[in-house]
Amino acid sequence: MTSTRTISGPTSRRSRRAAGVVTVALLALGLTACGGSDNSSSDTSDSGGGITVHLGYFPNLTHATALVGIEKGYFATELQKDGDKVQFQQFDSGSDTIEALAAGSLDATYIGPSPALTAYQQTHGGVRIIAGAASGGASLVVSSDIRTVADLQDKTIATPGAANTQDIAARYYLKTKGFKTDQEGGGDVHILPQDNSITVQAFQQGQIDGAWVPEPYASILVSEGGHVLVDEASLWPQGKFVTTQLLVNKSFLDEHPDEVVDMLTAHVEANDFINGSPDEAKALVNQKLESLTQSTIPTDVFDAAWAKLTFTNDPIASSLIAVDKHAEELGLLDPVDNLAGIYDLDPLNQILAGNGESKVSSS
């Protein structure tokens, strides 16, 4: 899940590279996804004087690029070529992730747009987005009695957390439709920030009327009798908006450019595998998530959720800039200075060019 946010270079690289079941499942997933960080490591052999790269990720479907990179051994293999090793750190809280980045105990992490903006603001520009990972996969799912946007009047809609990515999306969308919301759950539509697993239970029990949530929760709510009132992709140019990206501590980026290239090479390999062998990748990610969360999502629900996501190296920078503006308009985030400075895509673009793939832009 995407976490709550605070309210109110280098170009060198090595020459060697150019239903009831759903309820039980979500209860288990919720316990795993909200219990703090669970550190797990996957170290290569003797580093020979190299360094250990600390890479964070969440046990989420939207972090499939990280999960594939871990399971296929891409990160370990690429870093091992330079005598380095990797330690993977599982996080479930964006605030914990940001704290680890700021403290220097985490070098890079997969993370959503809202916490990335928070990290950039709180570290005074001390982080950089170096690649995209996933796009899409968020919807407003509502009960059967809600057929039009007008029917949302006086209804209660859940989001994953106060001022998180989907919370911003929901509030801004409602604002464009003339509805007022506030941070206390009042207004024309009552916004209720809560954990996604609790949202599923609340929807089943009729305690909420819908939720603006990421996958697989949107598809789970549909399996529980809901229907999609707003697919967020319909609100963005060409249906593209950033869901997950790869964020790195700027000091690590400056001091270890070769390791950043290694990490990005593995990242690109993971996305190439996902897009080149989607069925195999989907099965691998499903199995990995089941192992991490000790829960199972029915195959048809998982398939529906997977189909809503696009795994891409493009950070879709224009959508992050828009999210920042939306948050500011809603009073959820103070203005962020020099937001364009959050990107450093040169290392990624060198790798993509070497692979004959299209470069990505920071605008």
C-alpha positions as CSV (number, residue, x, y, z in Angstrom):
1,M,0.0,0.0,0.0
2,T,1.1,3.6,-0.4
3,S,2.0,5.4,2.8
4,T,0.9,8.6,4.5
5,R,2.8,11.7,3.6
6,T,3.6,14.7,5.8
7,I,0.7,17.1,5.7
8,S,0.7,20.8,5.7
9,G,24.4,13.0,-12.2
10,P,26.5,10.5,-12.6
11,T,26.9,9.0,-16.0
12,S,29.7,6.5,-15.6
13,R,29.1,2.8,-16.2
14,R,31.2,-0.4,-16.8
15,S,32.4,-1.0,-20.4
16,R,31.1,-4.5,-20.0
17,R,27.6,-3.2,-20.3
18,A,26.0,-1.3,-23.1
19,A,-14.7,-13.7,-1.5
20,G,-14.5,-15.5,2.1
21,V,-11.2,-16.7,0.9
22,V,-10.5,-13.1,0.0
23,T,-11.4,-12.0,3.5
24,V,-9.0,-14.4,5.1
25,A,-6.3,-13.6,2.6
26,L,-6.6,-9.8,3.2
27,L,-6.6,-10.2,7.0
28,A,-3.2,-11.9,6.6
29,L,-2.1,-9.4,4.1
30,G,-3.1,-6.6,6.3
31,L,-1.1,-8.0,9.3
32,T,1.9,-8.3,7.1
33,A,1.5,-5.0,5.4
34,C,1.1,-2.9,8.4
35,G,3.4,-4.4,11.0
36,G,6.5,-2.3,10.3
37,S,9.6,-3.4,8.4
38,D,10.7,-7.0,8.1
39,N,14.3,-7.1,7.0
40,S,15.4,-9.9,4.8
41,S,18.6,-10.3,3.0
42,S,20.0,-12.0,-0.1
43,D,23.7,-11.6,-0.1
44,T,26.1,-12.6,-2.8
45,S,29.3,-14.4,-2.1
46,D,32.4,-12.7,-0.6
47,S,32.3,-9.1,-1.8
48,G,36.1,-8.9,-2.2
49,G,36.2,-5.5,-0.7
50,G,33.0,-4.3,-2.4
51,I,30.0,-2.7,-0.7
52,T,26.5,-3.9,0.4
53,V,23.7,-2.1,-1.3
54,H,20.6,-1.8,0.8
55,L,17.5,-1.9,-1.4
56,G,13.9,-1.5,-0.1
57,Y,10.6,-2.7,-1.4
58,F,7.0,-3.4,-0.3
59,P,5.2,-6.7,-0.4
60,N,2.8,-5.2,-3.0
61,L,1.7,-6.2,-6.5
62,T,2.6,-2.7,-7.6
63,H,6.2,-3.5,-6.6
64,A,6.4,-6.5,-9.0
65,T,9.6,-5.1,-10.7
66,A,11.4,-5.4,-7.3
67,L,9.9,-8.9,-6.6
68,V,11.0,-10.2,-10.0
69,G,14.5,-8.7,-9.6
70,I,14.8,-10.4,-6.3
71,E,13.5,-13.8,-7.3
72,K,15.3,-14.0,-10.6
73,G,18.5,-12.9,-8.9
74,Y,19.1,-9.9,-11.2
75,F,20.1,-7.5,-8.5
76,A,22.5,-10.0,-6.8
77,T,24.0,-11.1,-10.1
78,E,24.6,-7.5,-11.5
79,L,26.1,-6.3,-8.2
80,Q,28.2,-9.4,-7.8
81,K,30.0,-8.7,-11.1
82,D,31.6,-5.7,-9.4
83,G,32.3,-7.5,-6.1
84,D,29.3,-6.1,-4.3
85,K,26.3,-7.6,-2.6
86,V,22.7,-6.6,-1.9
87,Q,20.5,-6.7,1.2
88,F,16.8,-6.4,0.6
89,Q,14.7,-4.6,3.2
90,Q,11.0,-5.1,3.3
91,F,9.0,-2.0,4.3
92,D,5.3,-1.5,4.9
93,S,5.3,2.1,5.9
94,G,6.3,5.0,3.7
95,S,7.3,7.1,6.7
96,D,9.7,4.3,7.9
97,T,11.1,4.1,4.4
98,I,11.7,7.8,4.2
99,E,13.3,7.8,7.6
100,A,15.7,5.0,6.6
101,L,16.6,6.9,3.4
102,A,17.3,10.1,5.3
103,A,19.4,8.3,7.9
104,G,21.5,6.6,5.2
105,S,20.6,3.0,6.3
106,L,18.7,2.5,3.1
107,D,20.4,3.3,-0.3
108,A,17.4,2.9,-2.6
109,T,13.8,1.8,-2.5
110,Y,10.8,1.2,-4.6
111,I,8.1,3.6,-3.5
112,G,4.9,5.4,-4.6
113,P,4.6,9.0,-5.8
114,S,3.3,10.7,-2.7
115,P,6.0,9.4,-0.3
116,A,8.6,10.2,-2.9
117,L,7.5,13.8,-2.9
118,T,7.6,13.8,0.9
119,A,11.1,12.3,0.9
120,Y,12.3,15.0,-1.5
121,Q,10.8,17.7,0.6
122,Q,11.8,16.4,4.0
123,T,15.4,15.6,2.9
124,H,15.7,19.0,1.2
125,G,16.4,17.4,-2.1
126,G,18.4,14.5,-0.7
127,V,16.8,11.8,-2.9
128,R,16.4,11.2,-6.6
129,I,14.0,9.2,-8.8
130,I,16.2,7.2,-11.1
131,A,13.5,5.0,-12.8
132,G,9.9,4.3,-13.1
133,A,8.5,0.8,-12.2
134,A,4.7,0.6,-12.5
135,S,1.9,2.7,-13.9
136,G,-1.9,2.5,-13.4
137,G,-3.8,0.1,-11.2
138,A,-6.0,2.4,-9.0
139,S,-9.8,2.8,-9.1
140,L,-12.8,4.1,-7.2
141,V,-14.9,1.0,-6.5
142,V,-18.4,1.5,-5.1
143,S,-21.5,-0.4,-4.0
144,S,-24.2,-1.4,-6.5
145,D,-26.5,1.5,-5.4
146,I,-24.1,4.1,-6.6
147,R,-24.5,4.4,-10.3
148,T,-23.3,7.9,-11.1
149,V,-20.9,10.4,-9.6
150,A,-23.8,12.4,-8.3
151,D,-24.8,9.4,-6.1
152,L,-21.6,10.0,-4.1
153,Q,-23.3,12.8,-2.1
154,D,-23.1,12.0,1.6
155,K,-21.5,8.7,1.0
156,T,-18.4,7.3,2.8
157,I,-15.4,6.5,0.7
158,A,-12.2,4.9,2.1
159,T,-8.6,5.6,1.0
160,P,-5.4,3.8,2.0
161,G,-4.2,6.7,4.2
162,A,-4.4,10.4,4.9
163,A,-2.7,12.4,2.1
164,N,-1.4,9.2,0.5
165,T,-1.4,8.8,-3.3
166,Q,-4.9,7.5,-3.7
167,D,-6.2,9.9,-1.0
168,I,-5.0,12.8,-3.0
169,A,-6.5,11.3,-6.2
170,A,-9.9,10.8,-4.6
171,R,-10.1,14.2,-3.0
172,Y,-8.9,16.0,-6.2
173,Y,-11.3,14.2,-8.4
174,L,-14.2,15.0,-6.0
175,K,-13.2,18.6,-6.0
176,T,-13.3,18.7,-9.8
177,K,-16.9,17.4,-9.5
178,G,-17.9,20.1,-7.1
179,F,-17.8,18.0,-3.9
180,K,-16.2,19.3,-0.7
181,T,-14.1,17.1,1.5
182,D,-12.1,17.7,4.7
183,Q,-9.5,15.9,6.7
184,E,-11.9,15.1,9.5
185,G,-14.2,13.1,7.2
186,G,-16.8,15.8,6.8
187,G,-18.0,17.6,3.7
188,D,-20.2,16.4,0.9
189,V,-18.4,13.1,0.6
190,H,-16.9,11.6,3.7
191,I,-13.3,10.4,3.2
192,L,-12.2,7.6,5.6
193,P,-8.4,6.9,5.5
194,Q,-7.7,3.3,6.7
195,D,-5.7,0.2,6.0
196,N,-6.7,-1.5,2.8
197,S,-7.4,-4.9,4.5
198,I,-9.8,-3.1,6.9
199,T,-11.4,-1.4,3.8
200,V,-12.2,-4.8,2.4
201,Q,-13.9,-5.9,5.6
202,A,-15.8,-2.6,5.9
203,F,-17.0,-2.9,2.3
204,Q,-18.2,-6.5,2.9
205,Q,-20.1,-5.4,6.0
206,G,-21.7,-2.3,4.4
207,Q,-19.8,0.1,6.7
208,I,-18.4,2.1,3.7
209,D,-19.9,2.8,0.3
210,G,-16.7,2.4,-1.7
211,A,-13.0,3.1,-1.8
212,W,-10.3,4.6,-4.0
213,V,-7.6,2.0,-3.8
214,P,-4.7,0.4,-5.7
215,E,-4.6,-3.1,-7.1
216,P,-5.2,-5.8,-6.0
217,Y,-7.6,-4.2,-3.6
218,A,-9.8,-2.6,-6.3
219,S,-10.2,-6.0,-8.0
220,I,-10.9,-7.6,-4.6
221,L,-13.7,-5.1,-3.9
222,V,-15.2,-5.9,-7.4
223,S,-15.1,-9.6,-6.4
224,E,-17.1,-8.6,-3.3
225,G,-19.9,-7.1,-5.3
226,G,-18.6,-3.7,-6.1
227,H,-18.2,-2.0,-9.4
228,V,-15.7,0.5,-10.8
229,L,-17.1,4.0,-10.9
230,V,-13.8,5.6,-11.8
231,D,-10.8,3.9,-13.3
232,E,-8.1,6.4,-12.5
233,A,-6.4,5.7,-15.8
234,S,-9.3,7.5,-17.5
235,L,-8.2,10.7,-15.8
236,W,-4.7,10.8,-17.2
237,P,-3.3,11.4,-20.8
238,Q,-3.1,8.1,-22.6
239,G,-4.1,6.4,-19.3
240,K,-0.6,6.7,-17.9
241,F,0.2,7.8,-14.3
242,V,3.0,6.8,-12.0
243,T,2.3,4.2,-9.4
244,T,5.7,3.0,-8.3
245,Q,9.3,4.3,-9.0
246,L,12.8,3.6,-7.9
247,L,14.1,6.3,-5.5
248,V,17.8,6.5,-4.4
249,N,19.6,8.4,-1.7
250,K,21.5,11.2,-3.5
251,S,24.7,10.7,-1.5
252,F,24.7,7.1,-2.6
253,L,24.1,8.1,-6.2
254,D,27.0,10.5,-6.0
255,E,29.4,8.2,-4.2
256,H,28.6,4.9,-5.9
257,P,27.6,5.6,-9.6
258,D,28.7,2.1,-10.7
259,E,26.5,0.4,-8.2
260,V,23.6,2.5,-9.3
261,V,24.2,1.4,-12.9
262,D,24.3,-2.2,-11.6
263,M,21.0,-1.8,-9.8
264,L,19.4,-0.1,-12.8
265,T,20.6,-2.8,-15.1
266,A,18.9,-5.4,-12.9
267,H,15.8,-3.2,-12.8
268,V,15.6,-3.0,-16.6
269,E,16.1,-6.8,-16.8
270,A,13.2,-7.3,-14.4
271,N,10.9,-5.2,-16.4
272,D,12.0,-6.8,-19.7
273,F,11.2,-10.2,-18.1
274,I,7.8,-9.0,-16.9
275,N,6.9,-7.6,-20.4
276,G,8.5,-10.4,-22.4
277,S,7.2,-13.3,-20.3
278,P,4.0,-11.9,-18.7
279,D,2.5,-15.3,-17.7
280,E,5.6,-16.6,-16.1
281,A,6.2,-13.2,-14.4
282,K,2.7,-13.1,-13.1
283,A,3.0,-16.6,-11.6
284,L,6.3,-15.7,-10.0
285,V,5.0,-12.5,-8.4
286,N,1.9,-14.3,-7.2
287,Q,3.9,-17.0,-5.6
288,K,6.4,-14.4,-4.0
289,L,3.5,-12.4,-2.6
290,E,1.9,-15.5,-1.1
291,S,5.2,-16.3,0.5
292,L,5.7,-12.8,1.9
293,T,2.2,-12.2,3.1
294,Q,1.2,-15.8,4.0
295,S,-2.1,-15.1,2.1
296,T,-3.6,-16.1,-1.2
297,I,-5.6,-14.0,-3.6
298,P,-7.9,-16.0,-5.9
299,T,-6.4,-16.5,-9.4
300,D,-9.2,-14.6,-11.2
301,V,-8.9,-11.6,-8.9
302,F,-5.1,-11.6,-9.2
303,D,-5.4,-11.8,-13.0
304,A,-7.8,-8.9,-13.1
305,A,-5.5,-6.8,-10.9
306,W,-2.4,-7.6,-13.0
307,A,-4.2,-6.6,-16.2
308,K,-4.7,-3.1,-14.7
309,L,-1.0,-2.4,-14.3
310,T,1.8,-1.6,-16.7
311,F,5.4,-2.2,-15.7
312,T,7.6,0.4,-17.2
313,N,11.0,2.1,-16.8
314,D,9.3,5.4,-17.6
315,P,8.7,7.4,-14.4
316,I,5.9,9.4,-16.2
317,A,7.3,12.6,-14.7
318,S,4.4,14.7,-15.8
319,S,2.0,12.8,-13.6
320,L,4.2,13.2,-10.5
321,I,4.3,17.0,-11.2
322,A,0.5,16.9,-11.4
323,V,0.1,14.9,-8.2
324,D,2.2,17.5,-6.4
325,K,0.1,20.4,-7.8
326,H,-3.1,18.5,-6.7
327,A,-1.8,18.0,-3.2
328,E,-0.9,21.7,-2.9
329,E,-4.3,22.8,-4.1
330,L,-5.9,20.5,-1.5
331,G,-3.7,21.9,1.2
332,L,-2.1,18.5,1.8
333,L,1.5,19.5,0.9
334,D,3.5,22.7,1.1
335,P,5.0,23.9,-2.2
336,V,8.0,21.8,-3.3
337,D,10.9,23.8,-4.6
338,N,12.6,22.7,-7.8
339,L,10.6,19.6,-8.2
340,A,12.3,18.9,-11.6
341,G,15.4,18.3,-9.6
342,I,14.0,15.1,-8.1
343,Y,14.9,13.2,-11.3
344,D,18.3,11.8,-12.5
345,L,17.5,9.6,-15.4
346,D,20.9,9.8,-17.2
347,P,22.2,6.4,-16.0
348,L,18.9,4.7,-16.9
349,N,18.8,6.3,-20.3
350,Q,22.4,5.1,-21.0
351,I,21.3,1.5,-20.2
352,L,18.1,1.8,-22.3
353,A,20.1,3.2,-25.3
354,G,22.6,0.4,-25.0
355,N,19.7,-2.1,-25.1
356,G,18.1,-0.4,-28.1
357,E,15.1,0.7,-25.9
358,S,13.5,4.1,-25.9
359,K,14.8,6.7,-23.5
360,V,12.6,8.3,-20.8
361,S,12.0,11.9,-19.9
362,S,12.0,13.9,-16.7
363,S,9.2,16.2,-18.1
